[in-house]
Amino acid sequence: NYMQAVMEGGEATLDDEVARFTFANELRDLATWAYKSSEYVGEEVLAYLPIPGEYIACGDLDTLTGGKAWSE
């Protein structure tokens, strides 16, 4: 309803509960992104390859990265 009112050029009101939820959700996403993109986590915690090597399309995650997610 909020987006529809904004698109039509009318006056839009946003429920406080929805605004709080959206803010908290965005804050959590930004905090997760900041953690995953930090230098220490990128190089020490996640799988990190500074110069990309060969492309292995159907490799096993445990074999390729030691079970870690790739760094961003």
C-alpha positions in Angstrom: 0.0 0.0 0.0 2.8 2.4 0.8 4.6 1.9 -2.5 1.4 2.1 -4.4 0.5 5.4 -2.8 4.0 6.8 -3.5 3.9 5.7 -7.1 0.5 7.4 -7.6 1.8 10.6 -6.1 -0.5 10.5 -3.1 0.3 10.9 0.5 1.8 7.7 1.9 1.9 6.7 5.6 4.0 3.9 6.9 3.1 1.8 9.9 5.6 2.2 12.8 5.9 -1.6 13.2 6.7 -2.1 9.5 9.2 0.7 9.5 11.0 -0.8 12.6 11.1 -4.2 11.0 12.5 -2.9 7.7 15.1 -0.9 9.5 16.2 -3.8 11.7 16.3 -6.1 8.6 18.5 -3.7 6.6 20.8 -3.1 9.6 21.3 -6.9 10.0 22.0 -7.3 6.3 24.6 -4.4 6.4 26.2 -5.9 9.5 26.5 -9.3 7.9 27.9 -7.8 4.7 30.5 -5.7 6.7 31.6 -8.8 8.6 31.9 -11.0 5.5 33.8 -8.3 3.6 36.3 -7.4 6.3 39.9 -8.3 5.4 40.5 -10.7 8.3 37.3 -12.7 7.8 37.9 -12.7 4.0 41.4 -14.1 4.2 41.3 -16.2 7.4 37.8 -17.4 8.0 36.3 -17.8 4.5 37.9 -19.5 1.5 40.0 -16.8 -0.2 41.8 -16.9 -3.5 43.5 -13.6 -4.4 44.2 -14.5 -8.0 41.4 -16.7 -9.4 42.6 -20.0 -10.7 41.0 -22.6 -12.8 37.3 -23.0 -13.1 35.9 -26.3 -11.7 32.2 -26.5 -12.6 31.2 -29.6 -10.6 33.7 -29.8 -7.8 32.8 -30.8 -4.2 32.7 -27.9 -1.7 34.8 -29.8 0.8 37.5 -30.6 -1.8 37.6 -27.1 -3.3 37.4 -24.9 -0.2 37.8 -27.1 2.9 34.1 -26.7 3.6 34.3 -22.9 3.8 32.1 -20.4 1.9 33.9 -18.2 -0.7 35.0 -14.7 0.4 33.4 -11.8 -1.4 
